């Protein structure tokens, strides 16, 4: 025989509903109080209510650790690639993101009351990771080097290969297959080199014709690169990032909001604005009005460490990072210049050639062609 379940009496359901509703209404102010950044410190010598801020740090590196003021942040990972740290005292906080085998990203960031400060970390491999592209490959798709006698260090003295390769002391190629990727990249490097040479010759001519060739137009078109409402351009020896678009289309690191300006002035300004023309101005109302106004810069200069810029573009997978080919090698620099601009080497060396093709960064050095990876291959 099945048990008979009687529904709750109407008056009982009514009591439960009213109780839950009252609990929600009474707890709502506390939740709003907490969500807007207020904290009550009961453990201090003089317990008080303080207004706090937060940090939102994007970190793509696998197994990365985030530290704020030299203390590791735990249980703050909101998504796989980002962390939200709340309840921070207003002021300057030192943030660094590190991971095994990667460069450490460090930045001093200002935290304001009721404001979440955003930042994006990047961590490149300490030892450059490359994928070799050779003219011949084995049937197992391994790169083949033809040398009389060599060691791995002689082939890759400054990098680590992400794919297997073999060294052959024989010049016979019948057992190998030609690489179509190598042929394409070789031709592209040759075209790029000849175009660059043509541009150098053009600059040294004592006179010029009134018409331009197709090659000259191509060279001129590469002096400005645009992606995601940001343009990179060179003026003299310096490279600049220019914010395009309006409003929220402008990246946050170009701007500062009126809320940040007001919060940084302290309690004196809040007291001065408490009463104006007989009307009470609540802080939330001021924040709401101020959020609609941002003071934005137009340009940010990219740090080149006093080296000659041979080439520049965006890092293929990130429009907030600049790929700089300098005299001493290839570097990645963040546009965000709060406190400073982090710069990390992607591949170092003089006399190398760089090319971005198909969303990848390729380098030609001493006859070798390889792709430089931005993360450690698993």
C-alpha positions in Angstrom: 0.0 0.0 0.0 1.4 3.4 -1.0 1.8 6.0 1.6 -0.6 8.9 1.4 1.3 12.3 1.4 -0.9 15.1 2.6 -0.2 18.6 1.3 0.7 21.3 3.9 -2.2 23.2 5.3 -2.9 26.5 3.7 -2.0 28.5 6.8 1.3 26.6 7.2 2.3 27.4 3.6 1.3 31.1 4.2 3.5 31.3 7.3 6.5 29.7 5.4 6.1 32.1 2.5 5.9 35.2 4.7 8.9 34.0 6.8 11.0 33.5 3.7 9.9 36.8 2.2 10.8 38.7 5.4 14.2 36.9 5.6 14.9 38.0 2.0 13.8 41.6 2.6 15.9 41.9 5.8 19.0 40.3 4.2 18.8 42.2 0.9 20.4 45.4 2.3 23.2 43.4 3.8 23.9 41.7 0.4 23.8 45.1 -1.4 26.0 46.5 1.3 28.5 43.7 0.7 28.3 43.7 -3.1 29.1 47.5 -3.3 32.4 46.9 -1.5 31.6 47.7 2.2 33.1 45.5 4.8 32.7 45.4 8.6 35.9 44.3 10.4 35.0 42.8 13.7 38.6 41.6 14.4 40.2 45.1 14.5 40.9 47.0 17.7 38.1 49.4 16.8 35.5 47.6 14.6 34.2 49.9 11.8 32.7 49.8 8.4 35.1 50.4 5.5 34.7 50.8 1.7 36.8 48.5 -0.3 37.6 47.7 -4.0 38.6 44.8 -6.1 40.9 43.5 -8.8 40.0 41.4 -11.8 43.1 39.8 -13.2 43.1 37.9 -16.5 45.8 35.2 -16.6 46.0 32.8 -19.5 49.0 30.8 -18.4 48.3 27.3 -17.3 48.9 26.6 -13.5 49.6 30.3 -12.9 49.5 31.7 -9.4 48.4 35.2 -8.6 50.0 37.2 -5.7 48.7 40.5 -4.3 51.2 42.3 -2.0 53.4 39.1 -2.0 50.5 37.0 -0.6 49.1 34.2 -2.9 45.4 34.6 -3.8 43.5 31.4 -3.2 39.9 30.4 -4.1 39.5 33.5 -6.3 39.5 31.8 -9.7 36.1 32.8 -11.3 36.8 31.5 -14.7 39.6 29.4 -16.1 41.5 32.4 -17.3 40.6 35.1 -14.8 40.4 35.8 -11.1 38.4 38.3 -9.0 39.9 39.5 -5.8 37.6 41.5 -3.6 37.7 43.3 -0.3 41.0 45.2 -1.0 41.8 48.3 0.9 41.9 51.4 -1.3 45.5 52.3 -2.4 48.3 50.9 -4.4 48.7 47.1 -4.6 51.5 45.1 -6.1 50.3 42.2 -8.3 52.4 39.5 -9.9 51.4 36.4 -11.8 53.9 33.5 -12.2 53.9 30.0 -13.5 56.6 27.3 -13.8 58.9 27.8 -16.7 57.4 31.2 -17.6 58.4 34.9 -17.2 56.7 36.6 -14.2 54.3 39.5 -14.9 54.4 42.3 -12.3 52.4 45.5 -12.0 51.4 48.1 -9.4 47.7 48.8 -9.6 45.5 51.4 -7.8 42.4 50.1 -6.1 39.6 52.5 -5.5 36.5 52.2 -3.3 33.6 50.5 -5.0 35.6 50.0 -8.1 37.0 46.8 -9.7 40.3 47.5 -11.4 41.0 45.3 -14.5 44.3 44.1 -15.7 45.6 41.4 -18.1 48.7 39.4 -17.4 50.8 37.6 -19.9 53.6 35.0 -19.3 56.0 33.9 -22.1 58.3 30.9 -21.8 61.7 31.5 -20.2 63.2 29.2 -22.9 61.8 30.1 -26.3 59.6 27.3 -27.7 59.8 26.7 -31.4 58.3 24.5 -34.1 60.9 23.7 -36.7 60.0 23.9 -40.4 62.5 22.2 -42.7 62.6 21.6 -46.4 62.5 17.8 -46.0 60.5 15.7 -43.6 60.4 12.0 -42.8 57.4 9.8 -43.5 56.7 10.2 -39.7 56.5 14.0 -40.3 59.8 14.7 -38.4 62.0 17.6 -39.4 65.2 16.6 -41.1 68.5 18.6 -40.9 71.4 17.8 -43.3 74.7 18.3 -41.5 78.0 16.5 -41.5 78.3 16.5 -37.7 76.3 18.4 -35.2 74.6 18.4 -31.8 71.2 19.7 -30.7 72.8 22.7 -29.0 74.4 23.8 -32.3 71.0 23.6 -34.1 69.0 25.3 -31.3 71.3 27.1 -29.0 68.7 29.4 -27.5 65.4 27.5 -27.9 63.6 24.2 -27.3 61.9 22.4 -30.1 58.3 21.4 -29.5 58.4 18.7 -32.2 60.9 15.9 -32.8 63.5 16.2 -35.5 66.5 14.2 -36.8 69.9 15.1 -38.0 71.1 13.3 -41.2 74.7 13.1 -42.2 73.7 11.9 -45.7 72.6 14.2 -48.5 70.3 11.6 -50.0 66.7 12.8 -50.1 64.9 9.9 -51.8 63.4 8.6 -48.5 62.1 12.0 -47.5 59.3 14.1 -48.7 59.3 17.8 -49.5 57.5 20.2 -47.1 55.0 22.5 -48.8 54.9 24.6 -45.7 58.6 25.3 -45.9 58.3 26.2 -49.6 55.6 28.7 -48.9 57.3 30.3 -45.9 60.6 30.5 -47.8 58.9 32.3 -50.7 57.1 34.7 -48.2 60.4 35.5 -46.5 62.1 36.2 -49.8 59.2 38.5 -50.9 59.3 40.3 -47.6 63.1 40.7 -47.7 63.0 42.1 -51.3 60.1 44.5 -50.4 62.0 45.7 -47.4 65.1 46.2 -49.5 63.1 48.1 -52.1 61.9 50.4 -49.4 65.4 51.1 -48.1 66.6 51.9 -51.6 63.7 54.2 -52.1 64.6 56.1 -49.0 68.2 56.7 -50.3 67.2 57.9 -53.7 68.2 61.6 -54.4 64.9 62.1 -56.2 61.6 60.3 -56.8 59.0 60.0 -59.5 55.5 61.5 -59.2 54.0 58.1 -59.5 54.4 55.1 -57.1 54.8 51.5 -57.7 52.6 48.7 -56.2 55.6 47.7 -54.0 55.8 51.1 -52.5 52.1 51.2 -51.8 52.4 47.9 -49.9 55.3 49.2 -47.8 53.4 52.4 -46.9 50.3 50.4 -46.0 52.2 48.4 -43.3 53.2 51.5 -41.3 49.9 51.5 -39.4 48.2 48.4 -38.0 44.6 48.4 -36.7 42.9 45.8 -34.5 40.0 46.0 -32.1 39.7 49.8 -32.0 43.4 50.2 -31.4 45.9 51.4 -34.1 49.7 51.0 -33.9 51.8 53.6 -35.8 55.4 54.9 -35.8 56.3 58.5 -35.4 60.1 59.1 -35.7 61.8 56.4 -33.6 58.8 55.8 -31.3 55.8 53.4 -31.7 52.4 54.5 -30.4 49.1 52.8 -29.7 46.1 55.0 -30.5 42.6 54.4 -29.2 39.9 54.4 -31.9 36.1 54.5 -31.4 34.2 56.1 -28.7 32.8 55.3 -25.2 33.1 51.7 -24.1 34.9 50.8 -27.4 38.0 52.4 -26.0 40.1 49.9 -24.0 40.0 50.5 -20.2 43.7 51.2 -19.8 43.4 54.3 -22.0 40.9 55.8 -19.5 40.2 56.8 -16.0 36.6 57.3 -14.7 35.3 60.2 -12.6 34.6 57.6 -9.9 38.3 56.8 -9.6 39.2 60.5 -9.5 36.6 61.1 -6.7 37.5 58.1 -4.7 41.2 58.9 -4.8 40.5 62.3 -3.1 39.2 60.7 0.1 36.5 61.5 2.6 36.9 65.3 2.3 35.3 65.4 -1.1 32.4 63.1 0.0 31.7 65.4 2.9 31.8 68.5 0.7 29.3 66.9 -1.7 27.0 65.6 1.0 24.6 68.5 0.7 24.2 70.6 -2.3 21.3 73.1 -2.9 19.2 71.4 -0.2 19.4 67.9 -1.9 21.1 64.9 -0.4 23.6 63.2 -2.8 24.0 59.6 -2.0 27.3 58.0 -3.0 25.6 55.4 -5.2 23.9 58.1 -7.1 27.3 59.9 -7.6 28.8 56.6 -8.8 26.0 56.0 -11.3 26.4 59.5 -12.7 30.1 59.3 -12.9 30.2 55.9 -14.5 28.9 57.6 -17.7 32.0 59.8 -18.0 35.5 58.7 -18.6 38.6 60.8 -19.1 40.6 59.0 -21.9 44.0 59.5 -23.4 44.5 59.3 -27.2 47.9 57.7 -27.4 50.2 55.5 -25.4 53.9 55.2 -26.3 55.2 51.7 -26.5 58.4 51.0 -24.5 61.3 50.0 -26.9 64.1 50.1 -24.3 66.0 52.7 -26.4 66.5 50.2 -29.3 65.8 50.7 -32.9 62.4 49.3 -34.0 62.8 47.1 -37.0 59.1 46.0 -37.2 56.0 46.1 -35.1 52.5 44.6 -35.1 50.0 43.1 -32.7 50.6 39.7 -31.1 48.3 37.5 -33.3 46.2 36.1 -30.4 46.0 39.3 -28.3 45.2 42.9 -29.4 46.4 44.3 -26.1 50.0 43.1 -26.7 52.5 44.5 -29.2 55.0 42.4 -31.0 58.2 44.4 -31.4 61.2 43.4 -33.5 64.1 45.2 -32.0 67.9 45.2 -32.6 68.4 42.5 -30.0 65.4 40.3 -30.8 61.7 39.9 -30.8 59.8 41.1 -27.7 56.2 41.3 -26.5 55.1 44.5 -24.8 51.8 45.3 -23.2 50.0 48.5 -24.2 48.8 49.0 -20.6 51.3 51.5 -19.1 49.9 51.8 -15.6 53.0 51.9 -13.4 55.0 50.5 -16.3 54.8 48.4 -19.4 55.8 44.7 -19.0 58.2 43.5 -21.7 59.1 39.9 -22.2 61.4 38.3 -24.8 59.8 36.0 -27.3 63.0 35.1 -29.2 66.3 36.9 -28.9 69.0 37.2 -31.5 70.6 39.7 -34.0 70.3 39.5 -37.7 67.0 37.5 -37.6 64.0 38.0 -39.8 60.4 38.0 -38.4 57.1 37.4 -40.2 53.5 37.0 -38.9 51.5 34.7 -41.1 48.3 32.7 -40.5 48.1 33.8 -36.9 51.6 32.6 -36.1 55.0 34.2 -35.6 57.8 32.8 -37.8 61.5 33.5 -37.7 64.3 32.9 -40.2 67.8 32.6 -38.7 70.9 31.3 -40.3 68.9 29.5 -43.0 66.5 27.9 -40.4 62.8 28.7 -40.4 60.7 28.0 -37.3 57.5 29.1 -35.6 57.9 30.7 -32.2 55.2 29.6 -29.7 53.9 31.8 -27.0 53.3 29.0 -24.5 55.1 25.8 -23.5 54.0 22.9 -25.7 52.3 20.1 -23.7 
